[in-house]
Amino acid sequence: MKLNLSKIENMEFEGIDFADYPDFVDAFLTAADYNGKELTEDQIDYINDEHYDFVNEQVFQSLY
């Protein structure tokens, strides 16, 4: 599956535990839009599994 990560927006996360700061290792993407359309569950799972660094960075940016 190929996704251009720069086209992902309106991200929602769960599992944010401030005791894990700054890594937020338990945080994960639950919903987002890709190029104006809602991501499927399979796409969200793919991003969480294959692009952990991207998810982690976006969690951090969403909080600060």
All heavy atoms as TSV, in Angstrom:
chain	resi	resn	atom	element	x	y	z
A	1	MET	N	N	0.860	-1.175	0.000
A	1	MET	CA	C	0.000	0.000	0.000
A	1	MET	C	C	0.903	1.234	0.000
A	1	MET	O	O	1.839	1.323	0.767
A	1	MET	CB	C	-0.869	-0.033	1.260
A	1	MET	CG	C	-1.822	1.105	1.373
A	1	MET	SD	S	-2.907	1.032	2.832
A	1	MET	CE	C	-3.600	-0.584	2.752
A	2	LYS	N	N	0.593	2.146	-0.878
A	2	LYS	CA	C	1.365	3.381	-0.955
A	2	LYS	C	C	0.455	4.555	-0.605
A	2	LYS	O	O	-0.615	4.702	-1.186
A	2	LYS	CB	C	1.942	3.585	-2.351
A	2	LYS	CG	C	3.089	2.695	-2.690
A	2	LYS	CD	C	3.716	3.143	-3.968
A	2	LYS	CE	C	5.205	3.009	-3.800
A	2	LYS	NZ	N	5.970	3.669	-4.810
A	3	LEU	N	N	0.915	5.343	0.344
A	3	LEU	CA	C	0.204	6.558	0.727
A	3	LEU	C	C	1.216	7.685	0.844
A	3	LEU	O	O	2.295	7.499	1.405
A	3	LEU	CB	C	-0.490	6.381	2.079
A	3	LEU	CG	C	-1.627	5.366	2.155
A	3	LEU	CD1	C	-2.060	5.172	3.602
A	3	LEU	CD2	C	-2.803	5.815	1.315
A	4	ASN	N	N	0.867	8.825	0.314
A	4	ASN	CA	C	1.691	10.013	0.469
A	4	ASN	C	C	1.340	10.622	1.828
A	4	ASN	O	O	0.261	11.203	1.981
A	4	ASN	CB	C	1.422	10.992	-0.675
A	4	ASN	CG	C	2.262	12.233	-0.599
A	4	ASN	OD1	O	2.835	12.554	0.440
A	4	ASN	ND2	N	2.331	12.951	-1.701
A	5	LEU	N	N	2.223	10.475	2.798
A	5	LEU	CA	C	1.928	10.900	4.169
A	5	LEU	C	C	1.628	12.387	4.277
A	5	LEU	O	O	0.908	12.806	5.182
A	5	LEU	CB	C	3.079	10.516	5.089
A	5	LEU	CG	C	3.380	9.010	5.175
A	5	LEU	CD1	C	4.574	8.765	6.098
A	5	LEU	CD2	C	2.169	8.230	5.623
A	6	SER	N	N	2.123	13.180	3.347
A	6	SER	CA	C	1.869	14.619	3.410
A	6	SER	C	C	0.413	14.965	3.081
A	6	SER	O	O	-0.023	16.085	3.330
A	6	SER	CB	C	2.813	15.375	2.474
A	6	SER	OG	O	2.518	15.078	1.123
A	7	LYS	N	N	-0.343	14.013	2.543
A	7	LYS	CA	C	-1.745	14.252	2.210
A	7	LYS	C	C	-2.694	13.821	3.317
A	7	LYS	O	O	-3.907	13.895	3.169
A	7	LYS	CB	C	-2.103	13.534	0.913
A	7	LYS	CG	C	-1.399	14.114	-0.296
A	7	LYS	CD	C	-1.852	13.442	-1.551
A	7	LYS	CE	C	-1.160	14.082	-2.755
A	7	LYS	NZ	N	-1.674	13.509	-4.010
A	8	ILE	N	N	-2.151	13.369	4.442
A	8	ILE	CA	C	-2.983	12.944	5.560
A	8	ILE	C	C	-3.252	14.145	6.458
A	8	ILE	O	O	-2.333	14.856	6.845
A	8	ILE	CB	C	-2.300	11.811	6.357
A	8	ILE	CG1	C	-2.089	10.602	5.443
A	8	ILE	CG2	C	-3.134	11.427	7.573
A	8	ILE	CD1	C	-1.274	9.495	6.081
A	9	GLU	N	N	-4.510	14.353	6.782
A	9	GLU	CA	C	-4.887	15.487	7.630
A	9	GLU	C	C	-6.052	15.102	8.530
A	9	GLU	O	O	-6.608	14.008	8.414
A	9	GLU	CB	C	-5.225	16.707	6.779
A	9	GLU	CG	C	-6.226	16.440	5.705
A	9	GLU	CD	C	-6.344	17.605	4.720
A	9	GLU	OE1	O	-5.471	18.466	4.643
A	9	GLU	OE2	O	-7.367	17.627	4.030
A	10	ASN	N	N	-6.415	16.011	9.423
A	10	ASN	CA	C	-7.519	15.805	10.374
A	10	ASN	C	C	-7.346	14.514	11.182
A	10	ASN	O	O	-8.279	13.730	11.334
A	10	ASN	CB	C	-8.875	15.795	9.652
A	10	ASN	CG	C	-9.128	17.072	8.899
A	10	ASN	OD1	O	-8.769	18.152	9.359
A	10	ASN	ND2	N	-9.716	16.973	7.735
A	11	MET	N	N	-6.145	14.318	11.678
A	11	MET	CA	C	-5.824	13.087	12.404
A	11	MET	C	C	-6.372	13.085	13.824
A	11	MET	O	O	-6.358	14.109	14.501
A	11	MET	CB	C	-4.311	12.886	12.435
A	11	MET	CG	C	-3.740	12.582	11.077
A	11	MET	SD	S	-1.955	12.522	11.093
A	11	MET	CE	C	-1.598	14.154	10.472
A	12	GLU	N	N	-6.856	11.918	14.242
A	12	GLU	CA	C	-7.326	11.703	15.605
A	12	GLU	C	C	-6.530	10.540	16.189
A	12	GLU	O	O	-6.254	9.563	15.490
A	12	GLU	CB	C	-8.817	11.384	15.606
A	12	GLU	CG	C	-9.673	12.516	15.093
A	12	GLU	CD	C	-11.144	12.159	15.023
A	12	GLU	OE1	O	-11.555	11.181	15.688
A	12	GLU	OE2	O	-11.869	12.847	14.289
A	13	PHE	N	N	-6.188	10.670	17.468
A	13	PHE	CA	C	-5.347	9.675	18.128
A	13	PHE	C	C	-5.984	9.210	19.425
A	13	PHE	O	O	-6.762	9.926	20.031
A	13	PHE	CB	C	-3.968	10.273	18.449
A	13	PHE	CG	C	-3.270	10.849	17.252
A	13	PHE	CD1	C	-3.341	12.206	16.978
A	13	PHE	CD2	C	-2.554	10.034	16.404
A	13	PHE	CE1	C	-2.706	12.748	15.877
A	13	PHE	CE2	C	-1.919	10.560	15.298
A	13	PHE	CZ	C	-1.989	11.921	15.027
A	14	GLU	N	N	-5.606	8.016	19.834
A	14	GLU	CA	C	-5.974	7.484	21.143
A	14	GLU	C	C	-4.722	6.865	21.753
A	14	GLU	O	O	-3.713	6.685	21.080
A	14	GLU	CB	C	-7.077	6.429	21.020
A	14	GLU	CG	C	-8.423	7.020	20.669
A	14	GLU	CD	C	-9.536	5.995	20.677
A	14	GLU	OE1	O	-9.336	4.869	21.190
A	14	GLU	OE2	O	-10.606	6.319	20.161
A	15	GLY	N	N	-4.819	6.548	23.019
A	15	GLY	CA	C	-3.716	5.886	23.701
A	15	GLY	C	C	-2.602	6.822	24.136
A	15	GLY	O	O	-1.507	6.367	24.442
A	16	ILE	N	N	-2.879	8.113	24.162
A	16	ILE	CA	C	-1.855	9.070	24.572
A	16	ILE	C	C	-1.720	9.021	26.094
A	16	ILE	O	O	-2.683	9.271	26.805
A	16	ILE	CB	C	-2.198	10.494	24.096
A	16	ILE	CG1	C	-2.225	10.524	22.566
A	16	ILE	CG2	C	-1.196	11.503	24.646
A	16	ILE	CD1	C	-2.754	11.826	21.982
A	17	ASP	N	N	-0.537	8.678	26.548
A	17	ASP	CA	C	-0.243	8.571	27.977
A	17	ASP	C	C	0.924	9.502	28.284
A	17	ASP	O	O	2.034	9.271	27.825
A	17	ASP	CB	C	0.116	7.129	28.332
A	17	ASP	CG	C	0.407	6.935	29.802
A	17	ASP	OD1	O	0.369	7.919	30.582
A	17	ASP	OD2	O	0.677	5.785	30.186
A	18	PHE	N	N	0.658	10.555	29.044
A	18	PHE	CA	C	1.699	11.540	29.311
A	18	PHE	C	C	2.839	10.979	30.157
A	18	PHE	O	O	3.908	11.572	30.203
A	18	PHE	CB	C	1.099	12.802	29.935
A	18	PHE	CG	C	0.361	13.627	28.932
A	18	PHE	CD1	C	-1.010	13.481	28.766
A	18	PHE	CD2	C	1.028	14.517	28.116
A	18	PHE	CE1	C	-1.698	14.221	27.813
A	18	PHE	CE2	C	0.356	15.266	27.163
A	18	PHE	CZ	C	-1.017	15.118	27.006
A	19	ALA	N	N	2.640	9.830	30.766
A	19	ALA	CA	C	3.745	9.172	31.472
A	19	ALA	C	C	4.785	8.654	30.475
A	19	ALA	O	O	5.927	8.419	30.848
A	19	ALA	CB	C	3.217	8.022	32.328
A	20	ASP	N	N	4.392	8.514	29.208
A	20	ASP	CA	C	5.302	8.054	28.152
A	20	ASP	C	C	6.020	9.204	27.450
A	20	ASP	O	O	6.747	8.959	26.495
A	20	ASP	CB	C	4.528	7.275	27.078
A	20	ASP	CG	C	4.074	5.929	27.555
A	20	ASP	OD1	O	4.649	5.413	28.524
A	20	ASP	OD2	O	3.124	5.393	26.963
A	21	TYR	N	N	5.783	10.437	27.881
A	21	TYR	CA	C	6.401	11.590	27.229
A	21	TYR	C	C	7.910	11.407	27.177
A	21	TYR	O	O	8.487	10.969	28.138
A	21	TYR	CB	C	6.047	12.871	27.992
A	21	TYR	CG	C	6.781	14.092	27.491
A	21	TYR	CD1	C	6.271	14.810	26.425
A	21	TYR	CD2	C	7.980	14.491	28.053
A	21	TYR	CE1	C	6.935	15.915	25.946
A	21	TYR	CE2	C	8.658	15.601	27.570
A	21	TYR	CZ	C	8.134	16.305	26.524
A	21	TYR	OH	O	8.799	17.387	26.041
A	22	PRO	N	N	8.589	11.721	26.110
A	22	PRO	CA	C	8.114	12.274	24.837
A	22	PRO	C	C	7.839	11.209	23.780
A	22	PRO	O	O	7.566	11.542	22.636
A	22	PRO	CB	C	9.268	13.150	24.399
A	22	PRO	CG	C	10.479	12.390	24.838
A	22	PRO	CD	C	10.059	11.745	26.159
A	23	ASP	N	N	7.900	9.947	24.128
A	23	ASP	CA	C	7.768	8.892	23.123
A	23	ASP	C	C	6.326	8.539	22.779
A	23	ASP	O	O	6.035	8.154	21.649
A	23	ASP	CB	C	8.494	7.627	23.584
A	23	ASP	CG	C	9.976	7.867	23.740
A	23	ASP	OD1	O	10.542	8.648	22.954
A	23	ASP	OD2	O	10.572	7.279	24.658
A	24	PHE	N	N	5.424	8.625	23.742
A	24	PHE	CA	C	4.014	8.285	23.526
A	24	PHE	C	C	3.880	6.940	22.797
A	24	PHE	O	O	3.183	6.819	21.780
A	24	PHE	CB	C	3.292	9.390	22.759
A	24	PHE	CG	C	3.327	10.715	23.458
A	24	PHE	CD1	C	4.032	11.782	22.933
A	24	PHE	CD2	C	2.667	10.891	24.662
A	24	PHE	CE1	C	4.064	13.011	23.587
A	24	PHE	CE2	C	2.688	12.118	25.326
A	24	PHE	CZ	C	3.403	13.176	24.781
A	25	VAL	N	N	4.552	5.931	23.318
A	25	VAL	CA	C	4.632	4.627	22.649
A	25	VAL	C	C	3.289	3.919	22.523
A	25	VAL	O	O	3.136	3.047	21.671
A	25	VAL	CB	C	5.644	3.693	23.341
A	25	VAL	CG1	C	7.050	4.257	23.236
A	25	VAL	CG2	C	5.278	3.447	24.787
A	26	ASP	N	N	2.317	4.274	23.332
A	26	ASP	CA	C	1.014	3.619	23.268
A	26	ASP	C	C	0.020	4.348	22.360
A	26	ASP	O	O	-1.078	3.862	22.130
A	26	ASP	CB	C	0.412	3.495	24.668
A	26	ASP	CG	C	1.228	2.567	25.556
A	26	ASP	OD1	O	1.820	1.614	25.028
A	26	ASP	OD2	O	1.268	2.804	26.775
A	27	ALA	N	N	0.402	5.500	21.850
A	27	ALA	CA	C	-0.504	6.295	21.016
A	27	ALA	C	C	-0.634	5.677	19.621
A	27	ALA	O	O	0.309	5.087	19.097
A	27	ALA	CB	C	0.004	7.723	20.908
A	28	PHE	N	N	-1.829	5.819	19.054
A	28	PHE	CA	C	-2.062	5.293	17.714
A	28	PHE	C	C	-3.123	6.120	17.003
A	28	PHE	O	O	-3.958	6.764	17.630
A	28	PHE	CB	C	-2.460	3.816	17.766
A	28	PHE	CG	C	-3.682	3.540	18.608
A	28	PHE	CD1	C	-4.933	3.465	18.033
A	28	PHE	CD2	C	-3.570	3.365	19.983
A	28	PHE	CE1	C	-6.054	3.209	18.812
A	28	PHE	CE2	C	-4.684	3.101	20.768
A	28	PHE	CZ	C	-5.936	3.035	20.185
A	29	LEU	N	N	-3.055	6.096	15.692
A	29	LEU	CA	C	-3.991	6.804	14.839
A	29	LEU	C	C	-5.323	6.063	14.817
A	29	LEU	O	O	-5.344	4.836	14.662
A	29	LEU	CB	C	-3.415	6.890	13.421
A	29	LEU	CG	C	-4.190	7.649	12.370
A	29	LEU	CD1	C	-4.246	9.143	12.721
A	29	LEU	CD2	C	-3.560	7.450	11.007
A	30	THR	N	N	-6.430	6.790	15.003
A	30	THR	CA	C	-7.748	6.154	14.973
A	30	THR	C	C	-8.597	6.618	13.791
A	30	THR	O	O	-9.486	5.901	13.357
A	30	THR	CB	C	-8.533	6.414	16.262
A	30	THR	OG1	O	-8.668	7.830	16.447
A	30	THR	CG2	C	-7.836	5.796	17.459
A	31	ALA	N	N	-8.326	7.813	13.281
A	31	ALA	CA	C	-9.091	8.344	12.149
A	31	ALA	C	C	-8.286	9.452	11.493
A	31	ALA	O	O	-7.490	10.128	12.151
A	31	ALA	CB	C	-10.436	8.880	12.611
A	32	ALA	N	N	-8.506	9.629	10.201
A	32	ALA	CA	C	-7.844	10.706	9.463
A	32	ALA	C	C	-8.450	10.776	8.063
A	32	ALA	O	O	-9.155	9.867	7.627
A	32	ALA	CB	C	-6.348	10.460	9.367
A	33	ASP	N	N	-8.151	11.869	7.393
A	33	ASP	CA	C	-8.556	12.040	6.000
A	33	ASP	C	C	-7.310	11.954	5.129
A	33	ASP	O	O	-6.225	12.379	5.534
A	33	ASP	CB	C	-9.218	13.398	5.781
A	33	ASP	CG	C	-10.531	13.530	6.524
A	33	ASP	OD1	O	-11.183	12.494	6.773
A	33	ASP	OD2	O	-10.901	14.670	6.859
A	34	TYR	N	N	-7.496	11.404	3.944
A	34	TYR	CA	C	-6.407	11.323	2.969
A	34	TYR	C	C	-6.899	11.938	1.676
A	34	TYR	O	O	-7.845	11.437	1.064
A	34	TYR	CB	C	-5.985	9.867	2.734
A	34	TYR	CG	C	-4.860	9.724	1.746
A	34	TYR	CD1	C	-3.554	9.997	2.127
A	34	TYR	CD2	C	-5.099	9.330	0.438
A	34	TYR	CE1	C	-2.513	9.873	1.226
A	34	TYR	CE2	C	-4.066	9.204	-0.465
A	34	TYR	CZ	C	-2.776	9.478	-0.070
A	34	TYR	OH	O	-1.732	9.367	-0.953
A	35	ASN	N	N	-6.276	13.033	1.316
A	35	ASN	CA	C	-6.646	13.717	0.083
A	35	ASN	C	C	-8.151	14.017	0.048
A	35	ASN	O	O	-8.811	13.863	-0.973
A	35	ASN	CB	C	-6.227	12.868	-1.123
A	35	ASN	CG	C	-5.925	13.697	-2.342
A	35	ASN	OD1	O	-5.617	14.876	-2.247
A	35	ASN	ND2	N	-5.992	13.073	-3.489
A	36	GLY	N	N	-8.692	14.390	1.220
A	36	GLY	CA	C	-10.090	14.791	1.314
A	36	GLY	C	C	-11.082	13.675	1.598
A	36	GLY	O	O	-12.270	13.933	1.737
A	37	LYS	N	N	-10.601	12.416	1.672
A	37	LYS	CA	C	-11.500	11.289	1.937
A	37	LYS	C	C	-11.062	10.573	3.207
A	37	LYS	O	O	-9.880	10.481	3.501
A	37	LYS	CB	C	-11.483	10.299	0.773
A	37	LYS	CG	C	-12.020	10.871	-0.512
A	37	LYS	CD	C	-12.037	9.838	-1.606
A	37	LYS	CE	C	-12.583	10.447	-2.894
A	37	LYS	NZ	N	-12.586	9.468	-3.974
A	38	GLU	N	N	-12.048	10.041	3.933
A	38	GLU	CA	C	-11.755	9.341	5.175
A	38	GLU	C	C	-10.961	8.065	4.892
A	38	GLU	O	O	-11.292	7.307	3.977
A	38	GLU	CB	C	-13.059	9.003	5.885
A	38	GLU	CG	C	-12.864	8.485	7.290
A	38	GLU	CD	C	-14.177	8.303	8.033
A	38	GLU	OE1	O	-15.156	8.987	7.681
A	38	GLU	OE2	O	-14.198	7.482	8.958
A	39	LEU	N	N	-9.912	7.857	5.697
A	39	LEU	CA	C	-9.116	6.640	5.557
A	39	LEU	C	C	-9.922	5.418	5.983
A	39	LEU	O	O	-10.742	5.488	6.902
A	39	LEU	CB	C	-7.862	6.709	6.428
A	39	LEU	CG	C	-6.748	7.644	5.962
A	39	LEU	CD1	C	-5.683	7.761	7.032
A	39	LEU	CD2	C	-6.133	7.143	4.672
A	40	THR	N	N	-9.660	4.299	5.336
A	40	THR	CA	C	-10.291	3.042	5.736
A	40	THR	C	C	-9.573	2.484	6.955
A	40	THR	O	O	-8.455	2.898	7.287
A	40	THR	CB	C	-10.216	2.003	4.605
A	40	THR	OG1	O	-8.850	1.643	4.401
A	40	THR	CG2	C	-10.847	2.520	3.320
A	41	GLU	N	N	-10.186	1.521	7.595
A	41	GLU	CA	C	-9.557	0.872	8.744
A	41	GLU	C	C	-8.246	0.194	8.338
A	41	GLU	O	O	-7.264	0.243	9.078
A	41	GLU	CB	C	-10.516	-0.151	9.352
A	41	GLU	CG	C	-10.032	-0.709	10.670
A	41	GLU	CD	C	-11.072	-1.584	11.337
A	41	GLU	OE1	O	-12.268	-1.257	11.269
A	41	GLU	OE2	O	-10.666	-2.596	11.935
A	42	ASP	N	N	-8.222	-0.411	7.155
A	42	ASP	CA	C	-6.993	-1.056	6.669
A	42	ASP	C	C	-5.879	-0.032	6.457
A	42	ASP	O	O	-4.716	-0.293	6.766
A	42	ASP	CB	C	-7.244	-1.817	5.370
A	42	ASP	CG	C	-8.028	-3.099	5.573
A	42	ASP	OD1	O	-8.055	-3.619	6.718
A	42	ASP	OD2	O	-8.611	-3.585	4.588
A	43	GLN	N	N	-6.212	1.130	5.922
A	43	GLN	CA	C	-5.217	2.172	5.714
A	43	GLN	C	C	-4.684	2.695	7.047
A	43	GLN	O	O	-3.485	2.929	7.198
A	43	GLN	CB	C	-5.805	3.318	4.885
A	43	GLN	CG	C	-6.053	2.941	3.448
A	43	GLN	CD	C	-6.853	3.996	2.708
A	43	GLN	OE1	O	-7.831	4.548	3.231
A	43	GLN	NE2	N	-6.451	4.277	1.475
A	44	ILE	N	N	-5.568	2.865	8.018
A	44	ILE	CA	C	-5.152	3.326	9.342
A	44	ILE	C	C	-4.236	2.289	9.993
A	44	ILE	O	O	-3.192	2.640	10.556
A	44	ILE	CB	C	-6.377	3.634	10.220
A	44	ILE	CG1	C	-7.067	4.894	9.694
A	44	ILE	CG2	C	-5.978	3.811	11.684
A	44	ILE	CD1	C	-8.399	5.178	10.325
A	45	ASP	N	N	-4.605	1.020	9.898
A	45	ASP	CA	C	-3.752	-0.044	10.444
A	45	ASP	C	C	-2.383	-0.035	9.780
A	45	ASP	O	O	-1.356	-0.188	10.443
A	45	ASP	CB	C	-4.408	-1.416	10.258
A	45	ASP	CG	C	-5.600	-1.632	11.163
A	45	ASP	OD1	O	-5.765	-0.860	12.152
A	45	ASP	OD2	O	-6.387	-2.565	10.884
A	46	TYR	N	N	-2.361	0.141	8.470
A	46	TYR	CA	C	-1.100	0.194	7.730
A	46	TYR	C	C	-0.216	1.348	8.233
A	46	TYR	O	O	0.973	1.156	8.475
A	46	TYR	CB	C	-1.379	0.352	6.231
A	46	TYR	CG	C	-0.152	0.665	5.422
A	46	TYR	CD1	C	0.763	-0.335	5.102
A	46	TYR	CD2	C	0.105	1.954	4.975
A	46	TYR	CE1	C	1.898	-0.041	4.364
A	46	TYR	CE2	C	1.232	2.250	4.234
A	46	TYR	CZ	C	2.129	1.256	3.934
A	46	TYR	OH	O	3.257	1.553	3.216
A	47	ILE	N	N	-0.800	2.506	8.386
A	47	ILE	CA	C	-0.030	3.668	8.861
A	47	ILE	C	C	0.499	3.412	10.263
A	47	ILE	O	O	1.666	3.678	10.551
A	47	ILE	CB	C	-0.889	4.951	8.804
A	47	ILE	CG1	C	-1.205	5.295	7.355
A	47	ILE	CG2	C	-0.171	6.115	9.502
A	47	ILE	CD1	C	-2.295	6.334	7.185
A	48	ASN	N	N	-0.343	2.899	11.152
A	48	ASN	CA	C	0.108	2.610	12.516
A	48	ASN	C	C	1.229	1.579	12.542
A	48	ASN	O	O	2.167	1.703	13.324
A	48	ASN	CB	C	-1.058	2.120	13.377
A	48	ASN	CG	C	-1.953	3.245	13.843
A	48	ASN	OD1	O	-1.496	4.322	14.188
A	48	ASN	ND2	N	-3.244	2.989	13.842
A	49	ASP	N	N	1.142	0.571	11.680
A	49	ASP	CA	C	2.130	-0.508	11.674
A	49	ASP	C	C	3.422	-0.147	10.950
A	49	ASP	O	O	4.514	-0.488	11.415
A	49	ASP	CB	C	1.543	-1.767	11.025
A	49	ASP	CG	C	0.417	-2.375	11.834
A	49	ASP	OD1	O	0.295	-2.065	13.041
A	49	ASP	OD2	O	-0.363	-3.161	11.248
A	50	GLU	N	N	3.302	0.515	9.815
A	50	GLU	CA	C	4.462	0.743	8.954
A	50	GLU	C	C	5.091	2.136	9.089
A	50	GLU	O	O	6.212	2.341	8.617
A	50	GLU	CB	C	4.086	0.509	7.483
A	50	GLU	CG	C	3.598	-0.890	7.205
A	50	GLU	CD	C	4.652	-1.951	7.460
A	50	GLU	OE1	O	5.848	-1.688	7.220
A	50	GLU	OE2	O	4.273	-3.051	7.920
A	51	HIS	N	N	4.375	3.066	9.681
A	51	HIS	CA	C	4.871	4.448	9.764
A	51	HIS	C	C	4.765	4.966	11.199
A	51	HIS	O	O	4.238	6.052	11.455
A	51	HIS	CB	C	4.096	5.348	8.803
A	51	HIS	CG	C	4.291	4.965	7.367
A	51	HIS	ND1	N	5.459	5.226	6.693
A	51	HIS	CD2	C	3.482	4.301	6.500
A	51	HIS	CE1	C	5.363	4.765	5.461
A	51	HIS	NE2	N	4.171	4.185	5.322
A	52	TYR	N	N	5.294	4.171	12.125
A	52	TYR	CA	C	5.235	4.530	13.544
A	52	TYR	C	C	5.867	5.890	13.801
A	52	TYR	O	O	5.333	6.687	14.573
A	52	TYR	CB	C	5.897	3.460	14.408
A	52	TYR	CG	C	6.014	3.902	15.840
A	52	TYR	CD1	C	4.899	3.879	16.673
A	52	TYR	CD2	C	7.204	4.414	16.345
A	52	TYR	CE1	C	4.976	4.323	17.970
A	52	TYR	CE2	C	7.287	4.867	17.649
A	52	TYR	CZ	C	6.171	4.815	18.454
A	52	TYR	OH	O	6.247	5.281	19.728
A	53	ASP	N	N	7.003	6.180	13.175
A	53	ASP	CA	C	7.679	7.465	13.401
A	53	ASP	C	C	6.800	8.638	12.976
A	53	ASP	O	O	6.755	9.662	13.651
A	53	ASP	CB	C	9.013	7.518	12.658
A	53	ASP	CG	C	10.046	6.580	13.253
A	53	ASP	OD1	O	9.918	6.217	14.443
A	53	ASP	OD2	O	10.986	6.209	12.530
A	54	PHE	N	N	6.104	8.482	11.869
A	54	PHE	CA	C	5.185	9.524	11.405
A	54	PHE	C	C	4.058	9.733	12.417
A	54	PHE	O	O	3.744	10.869	12.775
A	54	PHE	CB	C	4.608	9.143	10.037
A	54	PHE	CG	C	3.479	10.028	9.587
A	54	PHE	CD1	C	3.734	11.289	9.071
A	54	PHE	CD2	C	2.159	9.604	9.683
A	54	PHE	CE1	C	2.697	12.115	8.660
A	54	PHE	CE2	C	1.110	10.415	9.272
A	54	PHE	CZ	C	1.381	11.676	8.757
A	55	VAL	N	N	3.465	8.636	12.880
A	55	VAL	CA	C	2.376	8.732	13.857
A	55	VAL	C	C	2.876	9.401	15.128
A	55	VAL	O	O	2.232	10.316	15.658
A	55	VAL	CB	C	1.779	7.339	14.162
A	55	VAL	CG1	C	0.776	7.413	15.304
A	55	VAL	CG2	C	1.124	6.757	12.919
A	56	ASN	N	N	4.037	8.978	15.601
A	56	ASN	CA	C	4.595	9.553	16.819
A	56	ASN	C	C	4.826	11.053	16.664
A	56	ASN	O	O	4.495	11.837	17.554
A	56	ASN	CB	C	5.897	8.842	17.179
A	56	ASN	CG	C	6.505	9.369	18.439
A	56	ASN	OD1	O	7.362	10.247	18.380
A	56	ASN	ND2	N	6.075	8.859	19.577
A	57	GLU	N	N	5.368	11.458	15.550
A	57	GLU	CA	C	5.619	12.887	15.301
A	57	GLU	C	C	4.311	13.672	15.262
A	57	GLU	O	O	4.210	14.771	15.807
A	57	GLU	CB	C	6.365	13.048	13.979
A	57	GLU	CG	C	6.690	14.481	13.642
A	57	GLU	CD	C	7.429	14.588	12.323
A	57	GLU	OE1	O	8.311	13.756	12.059
A	57	GLU	OE2	O	7.110	15.523	11.570
A	58	GLN	N	N	3.288	13.109	14.640
A	58	GLN	CA	C	2.003	13.791	14.543
A	58	GLN	C	C	1.312	13.883	15.901
A	58	GLN	O	O	0.661	14.890	16.198
A	58	GLN	CB	C	1.106	13.086	13.525
A	58	GLN	CG	C	1.641	13.119	12.111
A	58	GLN	CD	C	1.932	14.520	11.625
A	58	GLN	OE1	O	1.092	15.417	11.737
A	58	GLN	NE2	N	3.119	14.719	11.095
A	59	VAL	N	N	1.445	12.851	16.720
A	59	VAL	CA	C	0.901	12.903	18.086
A	59	VAL	C	C	1.559	14.048	18.824
A	59	VAL	O	O	0.889	14.881	19.449
A	59	VAL	CB	C	1.121	11.572	18.826
A	59	VAL	CG1	C	0.854	11.730	20.324
A	59	VAL	CG2	C	0.243	10.477	18.248
A	60	PHE	N	N	2.874	14.110	18.767
A	60	PHE	CA	C	3.622	15.141	19.463
A	60	PHE	C	C	3.195	16.529	18.978
A	60	PHE	O	O	2.934	17.424	19.798
A	60	PHE	CB	C	5.125	14.927	19.255
A	60	PHE	CG	C	5.974	15.724	20.188
A	60	PHE	CD1	C	6.213	15.287	21.474
A	60	PHE	CD2	C	6.542	16.910	19.773
A	60	PHE	CE1	C	6.993	16.026	22.358
A	60	PHE	CE2	C	7.318	17.665	20.637
A	60	PHE	CZ	C	7.547	17.210	21.920
A	61	GLN	N	N	3.082	16.706	17.675
A	61	GLN	CA	C	2.681	18.007	17.123
A	61	GLN	C	C	1.252	18.372	17.504
A	61	GLN	O	O	0.936	19.550	17.687
A	61	GLN	CB	C	2.847	18.018	15.610
A	61	GLN	CG	C	4.284	18.084	15.167
A	61	GLN	CD	C	4.421	18.192	13.670
A	61	GLN	OE1	O	3.450	18.365	12.939
A	61	GLN	NE2	N	5.646	18.069	13.207
A	62	SER	N	N	0.383	17.393	17.618
A	62	SER	CA	C	-1.000	17.689	17.965
A	62	SER	C	C	-1.151	18.167	19.406
A	62	SER	O	O	-2.123	18.825	19.743
A	62	SER	CB	C	-1.890	16.470	17.723
A	62	SER	OG	O	-1.701	15.486	18.707
A	63	LEU	N	N	-0.184	17.805	20.233
A	63	LEU	CA	C	-0.241	18.192	21.648
A	63	LEU	C	C	0.450	19.508	21.946
A	63	LEU	O	O	0.122	20.167	22.920
A	63	LEU	CB	C	0.399	17.090	22.505
A	63	LEU	CG	C	-0.299	15.743	22.460
A	63	LEU	CD1	C	0.526	14.696	23.202
A	63	LEU	CD2	C	-1.692	15.846	23.057
A	64	TYR	N	N	1.407	19.876	21.118
A	64	TYR	CA	C	2.211	21.065	21.417
A	64	TYR	C	C	2.239	22.038	20.304
A	64	TYR	O	O	2.082	22.119	19.312
A	64	TYR	CB	C	3.635	20.661	21.794
A	64	TYR	CG	C	3.652	19.758	22.977
A	64	TYR	CD1	C	3.798	18.384	22.846
A	64	TYR	CD2	C	3.469	20.268	24.256
A	64	TYR	CE1	C	3.799	17.544	23.947
A	64	TYR	CE2	C	3.456	19.432	25.361
A	64	TYR	CZ	C	3.619	18.075	25.197
A	64	TYR	OH	O	3.614	17.257	26.287
